[in-house]
């Protein structure tokens, strides 16, 4: 899945064993929702349906896209040539399609935008915006470049139109940059965003999009400068502080990020995104109690956040509040029963609480939903053993893994082989990859599972040494890291 869309959340890194419910996403996103409606009302002619158009516009601005569509449907039944209604309905359908990854809904929105363009496109360049936005998002959802390429072509044609207002041109340039950023044409995208900013210095989306494009391209210094530019231009906007904080957090500067999230909260105490993000930063800086408090505040403002229940569960788990942690993860599973990560997180909560039978069941549920979650299997073997049973190596679940040898054997295969006694501790450590990016995570898991084996053998001092070595890797995103931390408390 190409996770290019607008996001306010930062989420944990997916690597080997997933720890937090938000971990299915590998990195944070900074784009705010596209502003397609600047000064729309003053540009519209008065008509018998003007009141309904205004009501639809208000619903759209509030993010109530279903209501926007309903109001526009009514307006269009009265007047099939209501260009404003087509424009607003198209914008709302594109937004809904993007939210739900529904390509049919996005296509309906594009069709509505085409109708608005057909009726009055020569007079209102803004009508091209939902079309351009929709085409790029079709590429995002379908993971196809061609729609975004068409978006760029149409944007370039539109920009050649005579007598365009600076504000209109800046909006089209933003959409062009949005498509270019998706296609990883970073320099082109940044040039488009910068051109949009020169024409309209108040176009916040262009500032954040430029910073995001540079961050995605690994241009860390330029990206940080772009985030600083956004904060300087919009010091009273919580979004820019939140987004810079996300960037800093992602680049190993969790301590610095807390200040940005705090500023965003000061500017808007109801900005629950920053409570969530600050809570995540506090988790990374080893302050789970403060993190729990922030996640609670976020949920008080918006209880419809299964990810945040999962994060709070993780914070509570680190404090050995096992019952409360399990309750949070159970709530997340209740809210998104088809999400394998939620089930896996619940399994880990049960595991660390010592409820091994429940952990086995939750691991099985996660594996049924997502059979690629092979990294859960060594944990299931451990849970089975701790529950007083012995995993049968002859079952299909284990025998195929245990049969692998040499180059065929991946890291999880090695862990499973170790849990069944087919590898020694030294052999497991030797199996750690030479890849410097992945080696610390595998080393963490190796030491954790070695420590558990030593504990079963009554070798507590040696086990402690291996738990400490697991923590020394600083792989905070891993369940093995959290498990080692709990074992030493």
Phi and psi in degrees as a GROMACS rama.xvg file:
@    title "Ramachandran Plot"
@    xaxis  label "Phi"
@    yaxis  label "Psi"
@TYPE xy
-86.9462  106.77  UNK-2
-93.1336  68.0196  UNK-3
-96.5876  -10.362  UNK-4
-74.2744  169.021  UNK-5
-61.5676  131.491  UNK-6
-142.561  148.143  UNK-7
-102.968  -16  UNK-8
-91.7571  147.191  UNK-9
-100.639  143.616  UNK-10
-131.748  160.255  UNK-11
-67.8385  158.57  UNK-12
-79.0863  134.476  UNK-13
-84.605  113.463  UNK-14
-155.053  114.691  UNK-15
57.3993  -107.044  UNK-16
-89.2274  124.834  UNK-17
-83.0283  137.345  UNK-18
-103.813  -52.0214  UNK-19
-105.618  156.578  UNK-20
-60.578  -29.2004  UNK-21
-81.4383  7.25515  UNK-22
-76.2899  -7.7868  UNK-23
-71.6665  -8.35689  UNK-24
-107.467  127.849  UNK-25
-80.152  -16.8151  UNK-26
-158.312  164.016  UNK-27
-81.0326  154.217  UNK-28
-121.666  149.709  UNK-29
-118.894  -10.4278  UNK-30
-66.5258  130.807  UNK-31
-81.7094  163.919  UNK-32
-60.9626  137.15  UNK-33
-61.4827  131.246  UNK-34
-93.1371  107.183  UNK-35
-108.047  6.63816  UNK-36
-123.744  18.022  UNK-37
-57.7504  126.08  UNK-38
54.0633  29.1895  UNK-39
-63.0194  -43.2385  UNK-40
-59.0486  -45.7344  UNK-41
-68.6089  -17.2386  UNK-42
-89.6426  -7.33446  UNK-43
-93.2905  138.239  UNK-44
-71.8575  150.441  UNK-45
-70.1231  141.82  UNK-46
-152.162  168.446  UNK-47
-60.2351  -24.8902  UNK-48
-99.5176  13.7665  UNK-49
-59.7035  -37.7942  UNK-50
-62.7341  -42.5761  UNK-51
-66.6273  -37.6498  UNK-52
-61.2432  -41.995  UNK-53
-65.2297  -39.6902  UNK-54
-63.6568  -40.2998  UNK-55
-65.8162  -39.9387  UNK-56
-61.3228  -43.1807  UNK-57
-63.5226  -41.7953  UNK-58
-62.9703  -40.0591  UNK-59
-63.8553  -44.5241  UNK-60
-62.2035  -29.1935  UNK-61
-83.1236  -4.6402  UNK-62
81.9021  12.4862  UNK-63
-91.0655  80.4371  UNK-64
-72.5333  -32.7778  UNK-65
-62.7231  -44.6458  UNK-66
-65.3577  -38.7917  UNK-67
-56.51  -46.9177  UNK-68
-63.586  -42.4047  UNK-69
-61.7324  -45.8659  UNK-70
-64.7258  -39.1011  UNK-71
-69.4614  -36.4765  UNK-72
-57.7987  -45.1343  UNK-73
-63.3588  -44.4291  UNK-74
-62.7038  -38.9037  UNK-75
-73.9611  -25.5978  UNK-76
-66.7793  -31.103  UNK-77
-80.8506  -33.028  UNK-78
-148.817  103.935  UNK-79
-70.1656  -8.9375  UNK-80
-106.828  22.6004  UNK-81
-78.0596  93.1598  UNK-82
-63.3713  -35.0983  UNK-83
-63.6812  -41.7285  UNK-84
-64.9122  -40.7439  UNK-85
-61.979  -42.5777  UNK-86
-61.8398  -48.6071  UNK-87
-69.5243  -40.6404  UNK-88
-65.6447  -40.1402  UNK-89
-62.0571  -43.3698  UNK-90
-61.3529  -44.1134  UNK-91
-65.4911  -40.5979  UNK-92
-66.7173  -38.5205  UNK-93
-62.9467  -43.804  UNK-94
-61.8489  -45.3864  UNK-95
-63.7428  -42.0643  UNK-96
-61.7268  -40.299  UNK-97
-65.6741  -43.9165  UNK-98
-60.628  -41.8139  UNK-99
-100.431  4.614  UNK-100
53.0098  46.2861  UNK-101
-108.081  101.09  UNK-102
-66.2875  -33.2403  UNK-103
-62.464  -41.591  UNK-104
-67.1645  -39.273  UNK-105
-62.5565  -42.8135  UNK-106
-63.6491  -37.5578  UNK-107
-62.3429  -40.2945  UNK-108
-64.5599  -40.4828  UNK-109
-62.9389  -40.5019  UNK-110
-62.8445  -40.9739  UNK-111
-64.0705  -40.8575  UNK-112
-61.7111  -39.1214  UNK-113
-61.7175  -39.0494  UNK-114
-64.968  -42.8406  UNK-115
-61.3209  -41.3303  UNK-116
-63.9777  -41.9611  UNK-117
-61.3212  -41.269  UNK-118
-75.5416  -42.328  UNK-119
-148.047  24.0203  UNK-120
-64.5296  -27.6528  UNK-121
-67.443  -27.3008  UNK-122
-94.6441  -26.8768  UNK-123
-126.926  101.964  UNK-124
-65.068  -25.3745  UNK-125
-57.5217  -25.0007  UNK-126
-67.4055  -17.1597  UNK-127
-77.7325  -17.5571  UNK-128
-64.3511  -49.6349  UNK-129
-64.4556  -28.4662  UNK-130
-65.4489  -49.4624  UNK-131
-63.777  -44.8572  UNK-132
-62.184  -42.6744  UNK-133
-64.9201  -42.6469  UNK-134
-63.369  -42.8596  UNK-135
-63.2826  -39.9947  UNK-136
-73.8866  -23.0369  UNK-137
-62.6705  -41.494  UNK-138
-61.6598  -41.2602  UNK-139
-63.1736  -48.1137  UNK-140
-70.5068  -43.3265  UNK-141
-87.9884  -6.95194  UNK-142
56.2935  46.7074  UNK-143
-126.762  134.534  UNK-144
-78.2534  -23.375  UNK-145
-63.0753  -37.2277  UNK-146
-64.5501  -42.8208  UNK-147
-64.8333  -36.4562  UNK-148
-63.6442  -39.5752  UNK-149
-64.1378  -40.659  UNK-150
-57.6314  -43.0374  UNK-151
-64.6855  -43.6721  UNK-152
-60.3277  -45.99  UNK-153
-67.0915  -38.431  UNK-154
-61.9543  -43.4447  UNK-155
-63.9707  -39.5495  UNK-156
-64.5872  -41.94  UNK-157
-64.7557  -37.9549  UNK-158
-66.2181  -16.8741  UNK-159
-84.0532  -6.08604  UNK-160
-66.5855  139.84  UNK-161
-74.3505  155.856  UNK-162
63.474  26.3315  UNK-163
-72.6036  137.636  UNK-164
-71.7242  153.157  UNK-165
-57.7556  -40.475  UNK-166
-65.709  -41.4199  UNK-167
-63.3295  -44.2741  UNK-168
-63.7547  -38.8233  UNK-169
-64.5513  -37.871  UNK-170
-65.3405  -40.4505  UNK-171
-67.8262  -40.5586  UNK-172
-61.4421  -38.1494  UNK-173
-61.3364  -45.5602  UNK-174
-63.9665  -37.3067  UNK-175
-62.3845  -45.7395  UNK-176
-63.4071  -35.9559  UNK-177
-60.5111  -44.5058  UNK-178
-67.6491  -41.8035  UNK-179
-64.1904  -37.5984  UNK-180
-64.8112  -40.7571  UNK-181
-60.0746  -40.314  UNK-182
-78.3973  4.41923  UNK-183
63.604  27.6027  UNK-184
-90.0911  72.3286  UNK-185
-59.7606  -48.569  UNK-186
-65.1438  -39.0966  UNK-187
-63.0063  -43.1017  UNK-188
-62.6223  -47.0615  UNK-189
-63.0222  -38.5127  UNK-190
-62.3959  -41.5919  UNK-191
-65.304  -44.3421  UNK-192
-64.1596  -42.0306  UNK-193
-64.5037  -38.7614  UNK-194
-64.4695  -39.2851  UNK-195
-62.8649  -40.361  UNK-196
-66.3421  -39.247  UNK-197
-62.3381  -37.3677  UNK-198
-76.7117  -32.8463  UNK-199
-143.101  88.2673  UNK-200
-62.3794  -7.87758  UNK-201
-100.69  9.64354  UNK-202
-83.6721  86.0342  UNK-203
-55.6388  -40.981  UNK-204
-56.889  -35.404  UNK-205
-68.324  -36.3626  UNK-206
-63.3655  -49.5771  UNK-207
-69.5546  -34.9933  UNK-208
-67.7045  -39.048  UNK-209
-62.4232  -43.955  UNK-210
-63.243  -41.8558  UNK-211
-64.7774  -42.9044  UNK-212
-60.343  -41.6149  UNK-213
-68.3646  -37.9602  UNK-214
-63.7922  -41.5885  UNK-215
-64.3029  -31.8361  UNK-216
-82.7596  -0.0578299  UNK-217
79.7339  13.5537  UNK-218
-86.6619  74.2063  UNK-219
-60.8853  -47.3941  UNK-220
-65.2008  -45.2993  UNK-221
-66.0305  -36.9639  UNK-222
-64.5878  -45.465  UNK-223
-62.4469  -38.6123  UNK-224
-63.8187  -37.1571  UNK-225
-68.4142  -38.6165  UNK-226
-65.762  -40.034  UNK-227
-61.2653  -40.1147  UNK-228
-61.0852  -41.9019  UNK-229
-64.2314  -41.8536  UNK-230
-64.8336  -39.8995  UNK-231
-65.9072  -38.754  UNK-232
-75.292  -30.4042  UNK-233
-132.751  64.2606  UNK-234
-64.2664  -19.6322  UNK-235
-99.3652  9.00209  UNK-236
-98.9019  117.006  UNK-237
-60.9617  -30.2759  UNK-238
-57.7427  -43.4829  UNK-239
-70.0405  -34.7305  UNK-240
-68.85  -42.3884  UNK-241
-59.438  -45.4018  UNK-242
-68.9986  -38.4528  UNK-243
-65.6072  -38.2251  UNK-244
-60.7815  -40.8701  UNK-245
-61.4893  -42.319  UNK-246
-62.7637  -47.2924  UNK-247
-61.6289  -42.4225  UNK-248
-61.4423  -42.7872  UNK-249
-65.7108  -25.1233  UNK-250
-104.413  32.7602  UNK-251
74.7185  20.5137  UNK-252
-118.425  54.2542  UNK-253
-60.7791  -38.7091  UNK-254
-58.8377  -45.199  UNK-255
-68.3448  -34.9621  UNK-256
-64.234  -30.9779  UNK-257
-58.9326  -38.4637  UNK-258
-61.8544  -40.5278  UNK-259
-67.2288  -42.7805  UNK-260
-64.4819  -38.3062  UNK-261
-63.6532  -41.0237  UNK-262
-62.9658  -42.1256  UNK-263
-60.1519  -40.6419  UNK-264
-67.9523  -38.5341  UNK-265
-62.267  -38.7182  UNK-266
-70.9436  -34.5307  UNK-267
-146.55  95.2948  UNK-268
-60.9777  -12.3588  UNK-269
-98.5877  8.97028  UNK-270
-81.6774  82.3891  UNK-271
-66.0441  -23.9337  UNK-272
-55.3952  -42.1259  UNK-273
-73.6225  -29.0732  UNK-274
-62.2395  -43.65  UNK-275
-62.054  -48.1804  UNK-276
-67.8165  -37.8194  UNK-277
-66.6918  -37.8866  UNK-278
-59.9049  -41.4587  UNK-279
-64.2733  -40.8862  UNK-280
-63.9316  -39.0506  UNK-281
-66.0319  -34.9777  UNK-282
-60.5972  -43.5196  UNK-283
-69.6721  -24.2847  UNK-284
-98.3037  18.0521  UNK-285
65.3578  44.9213  UNK-286
-130.212  69.2338  UNK-287
-64.1949  -29.4653  UNK-288
-65.6188  -45.7774  UNK-289
-66.7913  -36.3793  UNK-290
-61.8544  -45.1036  UNK-291
-57.5261  -42.5091  UNK-292
-61.9617  -41.0552  UNK-293
-68.126  -41.6298  UNK-294
-62.9106  -36.8518  UNK-295
-63.8679  -42.6835  UNK-296
-63.5048  -39.9976  UNK-297
-61.6741  -43.4589  UNK-298
-71.2873  -29.7451  UNK-299
-63.7349  -35.9236  UNK-300
-82.9687  -32.3276  UNK-301
-145.628  92.6653  UNK-302
-73.1028  -8.89769  UNK-303
-89.0436  56.0162  UNK-304
-134.031  83.8512  UNK-305
-58.0072  -35.4601  UNK-306
-59.1709  -39.342  UNK-307
-73.501  -33.1558  UNK-308
-59.8005  -41.4864  UNK-309
-63.073  -42.279  UNK-310
-65.8958  -41.4238  UNK-311
-65.1092  -36.4788  UNK-312
-59.3423  -40.0669  UNK-313
-64.5366  -42.6069  UNK-314
-62.5184  -40.9181  UNK-315
-69.8575  -35.7064  UNK-316
-61.0512  -41.6783  UNK-317
-64.0419  -23.5713  UNK-318
-94.2569  7.58712  UNK-319
62.1584  27.991  UNK-320
-87.9608  69.8953  UNK-321
-63.0388  -44.9738  UNK-322
-62.5196  -43.6364  UNK-323
-68.0986  -37.8084  UNK-324
-62.8948  -45.6877  UNK-325
-61.8927  -41.0814  UNK-326
-60.4311  -40.4996  UNK-327
-65.0471  -45.2047  UNK-328
-68.5547  -33.6665  UNK-329
-65.0371  -37.433  UNK-330
-63.9745  -41.895  UNK-331
-61.4032  -43.9132  UNK-332
-63.6542  -39.372  UNK-333
-60.7795  -38.2723  UNK-334
-76.947  -34.61  UNK-335
-132.786  71.7219  UNK-336
-63.319  -19.7928  UNK-337
-92.3947  6.92971  UNK-338
-94.9891  113.652  UNK-339
-65.0795  -33.5062  UNK-340
-64.9347  -39.6888  UNK-341
-61.01  -42.3354  UNK-342
-65.8272  -39.3938  UNK-343
-64.3039  -42.7437  UNK-344
-62.6437  -39.1766  UNK-345
-62.5753  -40.7244  UNK-346
-59.7617  -43.1603  UNK-347
-65.334  -37.8773  UNK-348
-61.4445  -45.8153  UNK-349
-60.8128  -43.729  UNK-350
-57.8169  -51.8524  UNK-351
-72.1916  -20.5972  UNK-352
-82.1743  -8.00663  UNK-353
85.9358  11.0879  UNK-354
-93.525  76.6107  UNK-355
-72.3169  -35.955  UNK-356
-62.4532  -43.9348  UNK-357
-64.8256  -36.1612  UNK-358
-63.4054  -43.6241  UNK-359
-58.8328  -44.9393  UNK-360
-62.1212  -42.7091  UNK-361
-68.8671  -38.5375  UNK-362
-61.3764  -42.5247  UNK-363
-61.3692  -42.1442  UNK-364
-61.9862  -41.7356  UNK-365
-64.002  -42.3546  UNK-366
-69.032  -31.6991  UNK-367
-67.2635  -38.8199  UNK-368
-75.1613  -31.1409  UNK-369
-144.178  93.9194  UNK-370
-71.9112  -6.02839  UNK-371
-84.3615  -4.08678  UNK-372
-79.3905  54.981  UNK-373
-61.4802  -26.6373  UNK-374
-63.1795  -14.2721  UNK-375
-80.2218  -18.7347  UNK-376
-62.5648  -45.9597  UNK-377
-61.274  -31.0019  UNK-378
-69.0681  -38.0157  UNK-379
-64.8309  -39.862  UNK-380
-60.1799  -44.3744  UNK-381
-62.7261  -43.3142  UNK-382
-62.8777  -40.6306  UNK-383
-61.3407  -43.4724  UNK-384
-65.6843  -42.9485  UNK-385
-67.5113  -24.6716  UNK-386
-79.8172  3.16909  UNK-387
87.6634  16.3499  UNK-388
-117.591  174.349  UNK-389
-124.166  125.278  UNK-390
-64.8867  136.002  UNK-391
-84.0031  112.457  UNK-392
-68.5516  -10.6154  UNK-393
-89.8584  -7.32023  UNK-394
-72.0404  156.262  UNK-395
-57.6077  -34.9716  UNK-396
-57.9346  -35.6001  UNK-397
-108.404  -34.2414  UNK-398
-62.9627  -37.9534  UNK-399
-63.9298  -42.0054  UNK-400
-66.2062  -44.9769  UNK-401
-67.8513  -20.6273  UNK-402
-78.8636  -14.4452  UNK-403
-71.4556  146.614  UNK-404
-144.065  162.214  UNK-405
54.3217  -132.506  UNK-406
-66.7627  -21.2249  UNK-407
-70.822  -24.3497  UNK-408
-81.8546  121.739  UNK-409
-95.1173  -174.892  UNK-410
-63.6914  -44.3005  UNK-411
-63.567  -38.0115  UNK-412
-56.6135  -41.7814  UNK-413
-65.4215  -41.3323  UNK-414
-62.4056  -44.2477  UNK-415
-63.0187  -43.493  UNK-416
-59.4876  -39.3419  UNK-417
-65.3492  -43.8714  UNK-418
-63.8098  -25.6918  UNK-419
-93.0191  4.82241  UNK-420
79.2421  15.8162  UNK-421
-86.8878  -13.987  UNK-422
-128.546  147.431  UNK-423
-83.8217  169.861  UNK-424
-60.1599  -43.3168  UNK-425
-63.4914  -39.8075  UNK-426
-66.451  -36.1475  UNK-427
-65.16  -45.0788  UNK-428
-64.9297  -33.8693  UNK-429
-67.7866  -27.0858  UNK-430
-75.3399  -10.3516  UNK-431
-60.6245  136.025  UNK-432
-63.0806  158.408  UNK-433
-86.0115  -8.69222  UNK-434
-65.528  116.215  UNK-435
-63.3317  -24.8453  UNK-436
-76.8295  -32.9922  UNK-437
-99.6013  -26.5698  UNK-438
-54.5105  -43.2687  UNK-439
-59.6782  -38.2569  UNK-440
-66.5448  -44.9099  UNK-441
-65.8546  -37.5801  UNK-442
-62.1647  -42.1906  UNK-443
-58.6422  -48.8479  UNK-444
-65.6289  -38.7647  UNK-445
-59.7859  -49.808  UNK-446
-64.9951  -35.4952  UNK-447
-64.5599  -48.3016  UNK-448
-69.5443  -33.608  UNK-449
-62.9693  -43.0296  UNK-450
-61.4534  -41.2812  UNK-451
-62.3566  -41.1289  UNK-452
-63.5267  -42.1737  UNK-453
-64.5868  -36.7569  UNK-454
-61.6908  -42.6147  UNK-455
-62.5034  -28.5839  UNK-456
-86.9445  2.45077  UNK-457
78.8715  12.9735  UNK-458
-96.4796  71.7368  UNK-459
-65.0959  -40.6723  UNK-460
-64.377  -43.2602  UNK-461
-67.5869  -37.901  UNK-462
-61.5057  -42.6617  UNK-463
-59.1882  -40.6424  UNK-464
-59.9863  -40.8765  UNK-465
-73.6096  -35.4725  UNK-466
-60.9403  -41.8234  UNK-467
-64.5406  -37.7099  UNK-468
-66.9235  -34.3759  UNK-469
-63.0439  -43.269  UNK-470
-67.5483  -31.0442  UNK-471
-64.1369  -19.6125  UNK-472
-74.3184  -18.1473  UNK-473
59.3922  31.1037  UNK-474
-88.2505  71.4142  UNK-475
-64.0797  -19.961  UNK-476
-78.1182  -7.93762  UNK-477
-95.5046  144.137  UNK-478
-64.0151  -32.9563  UNK-479
-62.5342  -38.7954  UNK-480
-63.5283  -48.1042  UNK-481
-64.5234  -37.5538  UNK-482
-63.5904  -41.3403  UNK-483
-64.0398  -39.2393  UNK-484
-63.2237  -44.3258  UNK-485
-64.8633  -37.8361  UNK-486
-65.0934  -28.6974  UNK-487
-92.9198  -4.64839  UNK-488
